[in-house]
Amino acid sequence: MSKELRSLSMDCLTQSQREHHEKVLNSPVKIMQVGEGNFLMSFFDWMVDQAIKKGNYNGSIALTCPLNYDGKINTLNSQDKLYTVVQRGFKGDNEIFEQDIISVFSKVFNYNVEWDTFMNIAEQESLDVVISNTTEAGLAYKNVSLENVATEGLYPGKLTAFLMHRFNTLGHISKKLLIFPCELVAENGRVLKEFVAKHAEDFGASEEFKAWVNENCVFLNNLVDRIVPGYPREDSQAYFDRFGYKDEAMSMCEPFFLWAIEGSEELDKILPLKESGLNVQWLESLHDTQLLKVRILNGSHTLITPQSILKGFNQVDEVVENEQMKEYLNETLQKEILPSLKNKTGNKEEFASTVLGRFRNPHIKHKLESISMNSVSKFQNRLWPTIKSFIEDNNKFPENMMIGLAGLLRFYQISKRENGYVGYDFNGNEYKVFDTPEVLEFMENANSKFEEKNEEYVRYVLSEDKLWGEDLTKYLNIVEVVTEKLQAMEKEYEPVH
């Protein structure tokens, strides 16, 4: 029986750790972070913590959540803004278990409620960096007025209001502000800058403000890579016993990490992460790195997740240990994904060879449910470009990726319940589906509108350009192909009476 443990707080720290944390708490805010998800906390915040501990960085982070779900925010505040990152996996033949108490936050709040705090941070001369991860669905334009952006706006609108307030307060200062959108969208820096420009027009911003944004705000295309399953719910007590304290905000990740940034290495002087020995690459172009990461690693995740949940799998490592699914993923990589990359990326085979090994890491309990969030926009960004490239080269569809699309449609055959939107796998077990309200409502309506999931149903879903960015039914005979795959999938798992 485990002994009662206290929750992580300053009382759990050694004297030197306490002094370090107090120094961080009293450090100037140099970074505004929008996104309290496990990824940024195990990736960017962990890197900043490393730089601080090596004496290369003197500053702190103000953290807010993009959505009005502030459970993690409340937990961090109750833990004196501390949390633990655990790295588990392998470096070569050596098994890794590394535990770090992360001390980087001086403010933790919900900007949907505490808008004044957000505006106050915009006034800080010390601010150097704004970083976000609001998922692909959050990096979007939503028409909203300046008066209502605090309560109704998405991140780009709120960032525009933040920058306008900073200009009105500190416009006379020529200091650069680095802006890193870490959402997995191609040219994420350019995309966010365009949204800010559009919101600036909506908000009636001055020409002086627009010039200031172009001159002083550096929107950086960047790509992040680290597998972060997050909180180890099933094994949490074993970790707490090992730590000697409870930590409801702890996060698990693999040892591997990479941050590739399109920009001058001179900017590392502002955010000295490469100088601190971390795997940060300042590149002239992200194109090849982006293609490898999004189409191979992220694309593989998005391909296997919906159909794996339907088949009763819970974690990524279970899927790639299954012979049938492993063969399916390998075949898709070799025959469909890699050929679509053509000769643009020289080390694509080498990168692909690492994917299964990273997915198979027995210590990383990467839940399929967490990967499945916003699967429609992920399909649009991660898989559809590969399918289009394959069509251009072969004038036909890639077979396995069509199975993936059929699995996605089957996964979104959902109904609304008191506890959210749910579907049922091939064995009749319930699973939850997480996406934007617009996607969930559309899919629920399609599910109830078409009792029989025939070509009419498939055409209705695939023709909705608000879901996919375009009408997919214009491509070859996609309706017939996806319908065939969908019906074959149902027949394969039809109960035997």
N, C-alpha and C positions, 0 to 999 in steps of 0.2 A: 504494500500500500504506500503510495507516494505521500511524502510529508507536505503539509501546507506551505506553499511558497508565496512570498510577497511579490507584488507586481513590480516591473522595472521602473525605477525612479532614480533620482540622484542619490538616494540612500544606498543603492546597490553598487555605486561606483567606488573605486579606490580613491585615495586622496588626489593622486595625479590626474585621474580621469575626471574627478569632480572639478578640479581647477581648470582643466581643459574645457569642460562643458560650460563653466561659468564664463570663461573667456569668450566662447562662441556666442553665448546668450547676450553678451554685452558688445559684440562686434557689430559694425555697421552692416545694414542690409545691402548686399551687393547683387543678390540674385532674387528675382521674383519668379516663383515656380507655380504654374497652373497645371495641376494634375498630381493627385496623391496616390496614384495607383502603384502596385508593387513594382512595375517596371522601372519607373524613374527613381524610386526609392532604392532599388537594388543596383541601379546602373549609374545614373548621373550623381545622385546624392552620395552614393558609396564612393565615387571617384573624388568628389569635392572633399569628403571626409579624409580620404587618403592624402590629398594635397595639403589640407590643413595640418594633419598630423606630421607631415614631412617638413612643415614650416614654410611652404611655398605660397600659402594663401591665407589672407587675413580678412575674413568676411563671413557673413552668414546668409541664410536663405529664408525668405518669407514664403510660406507654402499655403496654397488655397486649393479647394476642390472645384472642378469645372461644373459639376452638377450639384444639385441641392441634396446630396446624400452625404452627410458629414460624419458617418460612423468612424472612419479612420481618423478624421480631424479630431473628434472627441477623444478617441483612444490616445492619440499622440499627446494631446494636452494633458490628459490624466497621467501620462508617463513622463512628464517633464520634458516633452519633445524629443524623447529618446526612443530608439528601436534597434533591433538586431538584424543584421544580414548574415546568412550562413551560405557559404559556397561549398557545394559538394559535387564531386565528380573526379575526373582524372586529368593530370598533366603528364603526358607521356604514359609511363607505367606506374606513376605514383598516384595513389588515391589521396584526394584532397578533402579536408574538413577544416574550414577556416571560419571563425566567428568574430564579427566586429560589432561593437556597440557604436551606432552612428550618431554623431553629434554635429549637426549642421544647421538646424532650424532655430531661429530666434523669434519667429512669429508663425503661428499655425492658426488659420482662420478659414471661414467660409465666405467668399466674396459675394455670394448670392444673398447673404444676410448682412454681412459687415462691409458694405460697399465703401463706407468712409475710410476703413482701414486700407482698402485697396488703393483708393485715391491718395491717401497719406503716403503710401510707399512710392507712388509716382512722383512725389515731391522730393524724394531723397536724392541728394547730389551723389551719394555713394553708389547708387544703382548702376551696374555695368551690364547685366544680363537679364533677359526674360526668356524663360524656357517653358515649353508646354508639351503635354501628351494627353490629348483629349479624345483619342482614337480617330479613325478616319471620318466617323460620323460627326465629330465635333469640329473638325477643320472644314467649315462650310459657311456659306453666306446665308443669312436670314434677314429679310427686310424688317427693320425695327427702328423706331425713333430714338434719338439720343436720350429723351426723357424716360423711355421705358427699357433702355438697354440693360440696366442693372438687374431687372427682374425677368426680362423676356429674351435677352440677347444670347447668342452663342459666343464662344471665346473670341473669334475675330472682331465682333462688334464691341465686346467689352475691352479688348486690347486697344481698339481705336479710341475709345473714351479715355482709357488710361493714358495713352500717348498725347491726346489733346490736353488733358489736365497737366501732364508733365511739361508740355510746350508752353502752356499758359503760365506756369510757375517758374520754369527754368529755361525757357527758350533762348535766353541770352547766353547759355553755356554751350560750348561746342563739343562737349564730351560725347563719344560714341556709345551707343547702346546696342549690344549684340542680341539678336532675337533668333532663338532656335526652336522652331516647331518640330518636335520629334515624332509626329504622326507619320505612319508609313504611307506617305503619298509622294509620288514622284515630284521633284522640285518643290518640296514643301515650303521652303523659304519664299520662293517666287509666288506660290499660290497664296500664302498668307499675306504677302505684301499687296497683292492684287485685291484681296478682300478688304484690307485696311483702306486702300485707296477708294474702293467702292463705298465703304461705310463713311469715309471722310466726306464724300459727296453727299450722301444721305443726311449727314449730320450738319451740313452747311459749314464745314471747316474752311478756314481762310487759306488763301494761296500761300501765305507765309508758313502756315503749318505744313502744308503739303511739301513745300521746299525743304523744311526742316526734317521731315521724315526721310526724304530722299538723301539728304546730306548726312544726317546724324544717326539714323536707325539702319543697322546692317542686318538684313534678313538673310539667314544662312541656310542654304540647302544642306541637309545632313541626313545621315543614315545610321541607325542604331542596331546593334546586334548583341543580344544576350538572351538565353532562354531563362525565363523567370516564372516558375510556377506559383510563387508567392507563399502564402501562409500554409504550412503543412498541417492541415486540420486533423488528420487521422493520427499523426505522430507527434502532435504538439506537446503532450505531457512528457514524452521521453526527452524532447529537447529542453523543456523547462527544467526537468530534473538535472540535466547535464549543465545548464546555465546556472542553476541555483536561484532563478527568478522566473516569473511569468511575463510573457511579452505577447500581447494580443495583436501587435503590429509587426511582428517579425516576418521576414521574407526569405525564401530559399531561392538560390540561383545556381547556375553552372559556373565553373571557373572562367570559361571563355567569355571575352567581351571585346567589342570593337565599336568605336565611334569614328565614322568617316565624315569629314566636314569639307565642303567646297568653299575654300577661302584661303587667305594668306596666313602663313604660319606666324606672322607678326602678331596676329590676334591672340596667340597663345600667351602673350604677355598679360593680357587682360584676364584670361581664364587659364592659368598655367597647369593644365592637366598633362599634356605631353611632356612638359618640363619635369613633371613629377613622376615620370617613368611609366605612365599609363598608355594603353593602346589606343591613342587618339591620332588619327591621320588627317592632316590638312592637305587637301588635294586640289589640283587644278580643275578636275572634272569628276563628278560622282557617277557618271553614266554607267560604267561597267560594274562598279561595286553595287550600285542600286539594282541593276538587273539581276545580278547573282543572288543578292539577299532576298529581294522581294519575290522573284519568280521561282527560285529553287527552295529556299528554306521556308519563307512565309507562305509561298504558294503550296508547298507540300502540306503544311499544317492545315490550310484552308480546304484543300482537296479532300483530305482524309477525315476531317473532324465530323461533319454532319452524318456521313454514312457510317462512321464508326460508332457514334452515339446510337444510331438506329439499330446497330448490330449488338448493342449491349456493352461496348467497351467504355471504360471510365477515364483511362489515362493514355498518354501518347506511347509510353514504353510498352504497354500491353498490346497496342496496335501493331508496332513494328516487330514484336516478338511473335506475332501470329503469322504463320507461313504464307497464308493466302494474301493477307494485307501487305506483308513485306514484299511479296512478288509483284503485287499490283502497284505499289509505290515505286519500286525499282524500275519496273517496265515503263511507268509513266515518265519518270525522270529521264531514262535513256532514249525512249522512242518519241516522246512528245515535248517535254520541257526543254531539254538540252538542245535538240535540233532547232527549236524556235529561236534560240539565242544566236544562231549562226556563228560568224567568226568575230563577233564583237567583244567577246570575253575569253581571253586566252586560257584562264585557269578554271573554266567552268566544271570540267570533269573532276578536278582536284577538290573544288568546293563541294560539289554534289556528293563526293565520296565521304565527306565528313558529316553529312546530314543524318544518316541513319545512326551513326555512332553517337551523335549528340542527342538524338531522339531516344536512344536506347539507354541512356544514363540511368542506372537503377536507383540513384539517389534523388532524382528530380521527378517528383510526383506531379507531372504537368497535367492538370485536369482538362479534359476535352470541353467541359462546360465553360471554362473560362476562355478557351480559345474560340468557342462558338459565338461569342458576343459580336454583334454587328456583322454576321457572316455574309450578308448580301453585299454591303459596300466592300468587304474584303474580297469577295469573288470578283467584283468589278475591277478592283485595283490590282489584284494579285494573279488572277487566273485568266480573265477575259483577254488581256493583251497576248498571252501565250496562245490561246485558241485562235485569235484573229491572225496571228503570225503563221500558225500551222495551216489555216485555211488558204492564206495567200500562197504558200509553198506547195500545197498538195490538192487544193480545190476539193477538200473533204474535211470532215471533222475529226479531231483526235478522239479515238474511241474511249479511252479511259477517262478523259476529262469530261466527256459527255455523261459518263456514269456519275462523275462527281457532281455535275449540274443537276442531273436527275435526283441524286441523293439530297442535294440542297433543297430542291422543291419539295421532296417528301418530308424533309426535316421541318420545313415551315408550314406543314399542314397542321395548324394550331387552332386552339380555342382559348378564349379568355376565361380565367377562373379568378377567385378571390385573391389567390396568391400570385397572380401574374398570368402570362401566356404559357400554355403547355401543349406538348405534343405527345404521341405515344409511339414507342419503338416497335420493332417487328415482333417482339414478344408481349406487347401490350403494356409495357412499363412506362410510366410517366416521366417526362423530362421537361425542363424549363427552357424557354427561348428568350434571349435578351437582345433587343435591337431598339431602334428609334420607334417612337409611337407611330409614325407614318408607315413604316415598314410592317410593323406588327398588325396594325389595323387593316392594311391592304391584304396581307396574307390570310388573316382570319376571315375576312370577307370572301376572298377567293375560295377558301376551304369550305365555307358554308354555302356559297353560291353554286358550286359544282360538286354535286354528290359523287358523280363518277369522274375520276381523274383521267380524263381522256384528252384528245388533241385540243378540244375547245378550252379546257382548263389550262393546258400548257401554253396555248397561244395567248390567253388572257393574261397570264402572269409574265411571260417573256416579252410581251409587247409594251409593258409599262416602263417607259423610258425614265420615269422618276426613280425607279429602283435601280436600273442597270446603266443609266447614263445615255442610253439609246434604245431603240426598238430592236431587240435581238431577232425578232421573227423575220427580218429582211435577209438574214444570212442563210443561204442554201436552203436545205430542208430541215432546219433545226427543230421545228415543232414535231415533225414525224420522228426524228431521231431521239429526241428527249422523251417523247411519249413512249416509244418502244423500250427505252432503258428503264423508265419509271415503272412500266407495267411488268417488265421482266424481273425487276427488283422485288416488286410485291409478290409475284408468283413464286420466286425462289424461296421467300420466307413465309409463304402461306401455310398456316397450321394444317397438319395432317389429321384428319378425323378418322 
